[in-house]
Amino acid sequence: MPELPEVETTRRGIEPHIKGKAIKSVAVRQPSLRWPVSPELSQVMTGNRVTGVTRRAKYLLFSTNTGRMMIHLGMSGSLRITDAASVLRKHDHVDIIFEDGTVLRYHDPRRFGSIFWIPEGSTHELLDSLGPEPLSDDFDGNYLYELSRRRKVAIKLFVMNSKVVVGVGNIYANEALHRAGIRPDRLAGRVSRQRYAGLSQEIKEVLASAIASGGTTLRDFVREDGSPGYFKQSLLVYGRGNEPCLNCGVKLQEVRLGNRTTVFCAKCQR
C-alpha cells in the first residue's frame, strides 16, 4: 500500500500540472471502488477550477471553487498526468479532463481506493478522527508520552494507529523504532518521555528522507513520472529479516505483530 511519502510524492508531482486549470469534463468509467465514486462528481467538478492540491494523512484533496475531491489510492491506485489522446489501460477508471487537454487519470487494478466529493464548508467522516501529521509541530515526544500512559498495546501498533498519528505505516514504523533503539513489542505505556522524544524525531526524519527520495519502492507503486522511488536502498531493517544488523552484526529477528511483518534487532532495540 502506498504510504505517506508515496502520497506526498504524488501530490508534489501532480499539483504543478493542474493548479489553476479549469475542468472541462469528468469521465467515470468504473464507479465501483472500495466505496462508490461520488455520483455527483462529474456534475459538480465540470466548469470548476483547481485551486490547489493538499494532503491529509494518505488522502489527496483537490480544492476547487465549490468543494474538494478527496482521493485515497488504496492498495494499488495511482494518478498520472497525461492527455486525452493517450491509450486507455484496462484499469484506468476515472479521468479529470482540463480545458487545455491535460488529463488527471486514476488507475487502480484492485479497486481498493476511493474518490469522494466534499462540498465547500463540509468535512468527511474519514478525516474527522485522524491524529496529527507526523511532520507538524503538533507531533512530538511529549504528545506521544501523554497519550500513551496506561496503554497496553505494542509501541509499533501504537504509532501506526492513525488516531494517534497519521502516516506512520509498517515500513516506516520498523525503521523509526530501530533508529530510536526501541523494541517494537515494548508496551507503549512503558516507554519513557525521553525515549518518546527520540522516537518522534526519528519518525520525522525517516519520513522526510523517504519523501526526499520519492518514497519506498513497492511492487505497485511508482512515482508520478513513472519511475520507482529509491528510499528502499537505505532501509535498515524492513525486508532484511534474518540478515545481519547493519549496526552490530547480530541477526535481525522477523516476527508478526498485529499481523504485520516486524523486523528488529534484539541487541540494539530494547
C-alpha positions in Angstrom: 0.0 0.0 0.0 1.4 3.5 -0.8 2.3 5.1 2.5 2.5 8.8 3.4 5.8 9.6 1.4 4.4 8.0 -1.7 1.2 10.0 -1.5 3.2 13.2 -0.8 5.4 12.5 -3.7 2.4 12.1 -5.9 0.9 15.3 -4.6 4.1 17.3 -5.4 4.3 15.8 -8.8 0.7 16.5 -9.8 0.0 19.9 -8.4 2.1 22.0 -10.8 0.4 20.4 -13.8 -3.2 21.2 -12.7 -3.3 24.1 -10.3 -5.2 27.0 -11.7 -6.7 25.0 -14.6 -10.4 24.8 -15.4 -12.1 21.4 -15.6 -13.8 20.6 -18.9 -15.3 17.3 -18.0 -15.1 14.2 -15.8 -15.2 10.6 -17.1 -16.0 7.9 -14.6 -15.6 4.5 -16.4 -15.7 2.4 -13.2 -17.6 3.8 -10.2 -17.3 0.7 -8.0 -14.1 1.3 -5.9 -13.8 0.5 -2.2 -16.8 2.8 -1.9 -18.8 4.1 -4.9 -17.3 7.1 -6.6 -19.5 10.1 -5.5 -22.2 10.1 -8.1 -22.3 13.9 -8.4 -18.6 14.2 -9.1 -18.9 14.9 -12.8 -21.6 17.5 -12.4 -20.0 19.4 -9.5 -16.5 19.4 -10.9 -17.2 20.3 -14.5 -16.6 24.1 -15.0 -14.7 24.3 -11.7 -11.0 25.3 -11.4 -8.4 23.5 -9.3 -7.1 26.0 -6.7 -4.6 23.6 -5.0 -3.7 20.1 -4.0 -3.1 19.2 -0.4 -2.7 16.0 1.6 -4.2 14.9 4.9 -2.7 11.5 6.1 -2.9 9.4 2.9 -5.8 11.3 1.4 -5.2 13.7 -1.5 -7.5 16.8 -1.5 -8.1 18.6 -4.8 -9.6 22.0 -3.9 -11.9 23.8 -6.3 -14.2 26.8 -6.2 -17.1 24.9 -4.7 -15.5 22.0 -2.7 -12.9 19.3 -2.7 -12.3 16.0 -4.4 -10.8 13.5 -1.9 -8.8 10.6 -3.3 -7.3 7.6 -1.5 -5.0 5.4 -3.5 -5.9 2.2 -1.6 -3.7 -0.8 -2.2 -2.7 -0.3 -5.9 -4.1 3.1 -7.0 -2.0 5.7 -8.8 -2.5 9.0 -10.5 -0.9 10.1 -13.8 -0.8 13.3 -15.8 -1.5 12.5 -19.4 -3.6 13.8 -22.3 -6.8 12.9 -24.0 -5.0 11.1 -26.8 -3.2 8.6 -24.6 -4.3 5.0 -24.8 -6.5 3.8 -22.0 -5.3 0.9 -19.9 -7.6 -1.8 -18.5 -7.8 -0.3 -15.0 -8.0 3.4 -15.9 -11.2 4.2 -14.0 -11.5 8.0 -13.8 -10.3 10.9 -15.9 -10.4 14.6 -14.9 -10.1 16.4 -18.2 -8.9 20.0 -18.3 -9.7 22.7 -20.9 -6.1 22.7 -22.1 -6.1 19.0 -22.8 -4.4 17.9 -19.7 -5.9 14.7 -18.1 -5.5 13.6 -14.5 -6.1 9.8 -14.7 -6.8 7.5 -11.8 -5.7 3.9 -12.3 -6.5 1.1 -9.8 -6.3 -2.6 -10.6 -7.5 -3.8 -7.2 -10.1 -1.0 -6.8 -9.5 -0.6 -3.1 -9.1 3.2 -3.5 -11.8 5.8 -3.1 -13.0 9.1 -4.7 -15.3 11.4 -2.7 -16.7 14.8 -3.2 -16.7 17.1 -0.2 -18.8 20.3 -0.7 -17.4 23.7 0.4 -17.8 24.2 4.2 -18.1 20.4 4.8 -15.8 17.7 6.1 -15.8 14.0 5.8 -16.0 11.3 8.5 -12.9 9.6 7.2 -10.9 12.8 8.1 -12.6 13.6 11.4 -10.9 11.2 13.8 -7.3 11.5 12.4 -4.4 12.3 14.6 -1.8 15.0 13.8 0.5 15.0 10.9 3.9 13.5 11.8 5.9 16.3 10.3 3.9 19.0 12.0 4.7 20.9 15.2 1.7 19.2 16.9 3.6 15.9 16.9 6.4 15.5 19.3 7.7 13.3 22.2 5.5 15.0 24.8 2.4 14.3 22.8 3.2 10.6 22.4 4.2 10.2 26.0 1.0 11.8 27.4 -1.2 9.8 25.0 0.5 6.5 25.8 0.0 6.4 29.5 -1.5 3.1 30.7 -1.7 1.9 27.0 -1.1 -1.9 27.0 -0.5 -2.1 23.3 2.8 -2.7 21.5 4.5 0.6 20.7 4.7 -0.3 17.0 1.0 -0.7 16.8 0.5 2.5 18.9 2.4 4.7 16.4 0.7 3.0 13.4 -2.7 4.0 14.8 -4.0 6.8 12.6 -5.9 8.2 15.6 -2.6 8.7 17.3 -0.6 10.0 14.4 -1.2 9.7 10.7 1.0 8.2 8.0 3.4 6.0 10.1 2.9 2.8 8.1 4.5 -0.5 8.6 7.8 0.2 6.7 8.4 3.5 8.5 7.4 2.2 11.9 10.0 -0.5 11.6 12.7 1.9 10.6 11.9 4.6 13.1 11.8 2.2 16.1 15.2 0.7 15.0 16.8 4.1 14.8 15.3 5.0 18.2 16.6 1.8 19.7 13.1 0.7 20.9 11.8 -2.9 20.6 8.6 -2.8 18.5 6.8 -5.1 21.0 7.5 -3.0 24.1 4.3 -1.7 25.6 3.5 1.9 24.7 2.8 2.8 28.3 6.2 1.5 29.4 8.2 3.9 27.3 9.7 7.0 28.9 9.2 10.6 27.9 12.9 10.9 26.9 12.6 7.8 24.6 9.4 9.2 23.0 11.3 12.4 22.3 13.9 10.4 20.3 11.2 8.3 18.6 9.2 11.3 17.4 12.3 12.8 16.0 13.2 9.6 14.2 9.7 9.3 12.7 10.0 12.8 11.4 13.5 12.1 9.9 12.7 8.8 8.3 9.5 10.2 6.7 11.3 13.3 5.5 14.1 11.2 4.0 11.6 9.0 2.2 9.7 12.0 0.8 13.0 13.5 -0.4 13.9 10.2 -2.1 10.5 9.8 -3.8 9.0 7.1 -1.5 9.7 3.5 -1.0 9.8 1.1 -4.0 6.9 -1.2 -3.7 5.5 -3.6 -6.3 2.5 -1.5 -7.1 3.9 2.0 -6.6 5.9 4.2 -9.0 6.5 7.9 -8.8 4.3 10.4 -10.7 6.7 10.3 -13.7 6.6 6.5 -13.9 9.9 5.9 -12.3 10.3 3.9 -9.0 11.2 5.5 -5.7 14.6 5.0 -4.2 14.2 5.0 -0.4 14.3 1.2 -0.3 18.0 1.3 -0.8 18.5 2.9 2.6 16.2 0.7 4.7 18.0 -0.6 7.8 15.6 -3.4 8.9 12.4 -3.7 6.8 12.7 -6.6 4.4 16.0 -7.7 6.0 14.8 -10.4 8.4 17.5 -12.9 9.4 20.2 -10.7 7.8 22.9 -9.1 10.0 22.0 -5.8 11.7 23.9 -3.0 10.0 24.8 -1.5 13.4 26.0 -4.5 15.4 26.1 -7.6 13.1 23.5 -9.6 15.1 20.9 -11.4 13.0 17.7 -9.4 12.7 14.6 -11.0 14.1 11.4 -11.2 12.0 8.1 -11.7 13.7 4.4 -10.9 13.1 3.0 -8.1 15.2 -0.6 -7.0 14.6 -0.5 -9.3 11.6 2.2 -7.2 10.0 5.8 -8.1 9.3 8.1 -6.7 12.0 11.8 -6.7 11.9 14.1 -5.6 14.7 17.5 -6.1 16.4 17.3 -7.7 19.8 20.6 -6.2 20.8 20.2 -2.6 19.5 16.5 -2.3 20.4 15.4 -2.6 24.0 
